Amino acid sequence: NVWGWWRIDMDGDQIADGTDPLNWDSDGDWLNDWFEIENDMLDNIRGNGPSPLRWDDRKTNIG
């Protein structure tokens, strides 16, 4: 099963518990965000970089 923000949403409010809204991280993957932002800054293309969460999801859904 793919790890996602909903696994750390303890009260069902669609926000990952333990995250800081001031950091604009509502999905709880702050460590993953660092790698994605770093890649976006290097190639100036937003959202095309490797994401461990998305990689796992794509890998398990190959049919």
N, C-alpha and C positions, 0 to 999 in steps of 0.2 A: 504494500500500500504506500502511496506517495505521501511524504511528510508535508503538511501544510499548516497555514495559520490557524485553521479551525481546530486543530488539535490542542492549541493553547488558549482557546476561547472558553474559559470555565463558566461564564455566566450567560452565554448565548447572545451577547450584544453586538456580535460581528466585529469585535475588536480584540486582538490578541492580548491577553492579560500579561502584565509585566512589561509592556512596551510603553514608551514615553511619547505621547501625542505631540510634544514640542519638537521631537525629532522627525515628525512626519512619517512615522513608521507604524501604520495601522495593521500590518499583516504579520508582524513579529519576526520577519526574516532579516534583521538588521545586519547580520554578518554576510548574508548573501547579497544584500543591497550594496555593500562596499565593493564587491567584485564587479557587479553589474555597472555601477556608476564609474568605476575606474576604467572599464572597457569602453564605455560610452565617451568618456573624456579623451581617450587615446585615439579613437577613430571618428569622432564627431557624428556618429550615427546612433540615435537613441534606440535601445531595446533590441539590438541585434546580437548582443554578446552572449557568452555562455552563461547559463543559469543552472546550478545544480538541481534546483527544484523542477524547472521545466525539463531539463535533460532527463531526469528520472521519469517524469510523466510521459515524455515522448517515447522513451525506451520501453516502458511497460505496455504502451498502446500500439506498438508495431504489430501489424497483423498479417 
